[in-house]
Amino acid sequence: MPRWVRPEVYPLMAAMTFVTSMCVFQLTRNVFMNPDVRVNKVHRTTAVLENHDEGEKYAEHGLRKFLRTRPPEIMPTVNSFFSDTK
């Protein structure tokens, strides 16, 4: 790394790199997979697209289906440690 980058800046650079990569991922996902984004000229001519199946597939992706079956806890072991009476 150049001389002007101090070791104190590494956590900030890591956080900014992570956030930037998440933004790029979301924007790329929306451009290529969102049914409301029309890159093709044929689809741009229609005002309203009737593609409910494609919209359902976009909204109900694999991560959402996986998390729907999981309990709504971030750290279940810590929650059970402090909530269970012994």
C-alpha positions in Angstrom: 0.0 0.0 0.0 1.2 3.6 -0.5 2.8 5.5 2.3 -0.3 7.7 3.0 -2.5 4.7 4.0 -2.1 4.2 7.8 -3.0 1.0 9.6 -5.8 2.8 11.4 -7.6 3.3 8.1 -7.8 -0.5 7.3 -11.1 -1.1 9.2 -12.6 1.9 7.4 -11.4 0.7 4.1 -12.8 -2.8 4.8 -16.2 -1.5 5.7 -16.4 0.8 2.7 -15.3 -2.0 0.4 -18.0 -4.2 1.8 -20.7 -1.6 1.5 -19.6 -0.7 -2.0 -19.7 -4.3 -3.1 -23.2 -4.8 -1.6 -24.4 -1.7 -3.5 -22.9 -3.0 -6.8 -24.4 -6.4 -6.2 -27.9 -4.9 -5.6 -27.7 -2.6 -8.6 -26.5 -5.4 -10.8 -29.3 -7.7 -9.5 -31.9 -5.0 -10.2 -30.7 -4.2 -13.7 -30.5 -7.9 -14.9 -33.3 -9.6 -12.9 -35.9 -7.0 -11.9 -39.0 -7.4 -14.1 -39.8 -3.6 -13.8 -36.5 -2.6 -15.4 -36.7 -2.6 -19.2 -33.4 -2.8 -21.1 -34.9 -4.4 -24.2 -36.5 -2.0 -26.6 -39.4 -4.4 -27.2 -40.4 -4.3 -23.6 -40.0 -0.5 -23.3 -42.8 0.1 -25.7 -45.4 -1.4 -23.4 -46.6 0.8 -20.5 -47.5 -2.1 -18.1 -46.0 -5.5 -18.4 -48.3 -8.4 -17.4 -45.6 -10.7 -16.0 -46.8 -11.7 -12.6 -44.9 -15.0 -12.7 -41.6 -13.3 -13.3 -42.3 -10.7 -10.5 -43.1 -13.5 -8.1 -39.9 -15.3 -9.0 -37.9 -12.1 -8.4 -39.6 -11.3 -5.1 -39.5 -14.9 -3.7 -35.8 -15.7 -4.1 -34.0 -18.5 -2.5 -32.6 -16.6 0.5 -36.1 -15.4 1.4 -37.5 -18.9 1.2 -34.7 -20.2 3.4 -35.1 -17.6 6.0 -38.9 -18.1 6.2 -38.3 -21.5 7.7 -35.8 -20.3 10.3 -36.7 -18.8 13.7 -36.5 -15.0 13.8 -33.4 -14.9 16.1 -30.0 -13.5 15.3 -28.1 -15.4 18.0 -30.3 -18.3 19.3 -27.6 -19.7 21.7 -27.1 -16.3 23.4 -30.9 -15.8 23.6 -31.4 -19.2 25.1 -28.5 -18.7 27.6 -30.0 -15.5 29.0 -33.7 -16.5 28.8 -33.7 -20.1 30.1 -34.0 -20.6 33.8 -31.7 -23.1 35.3 
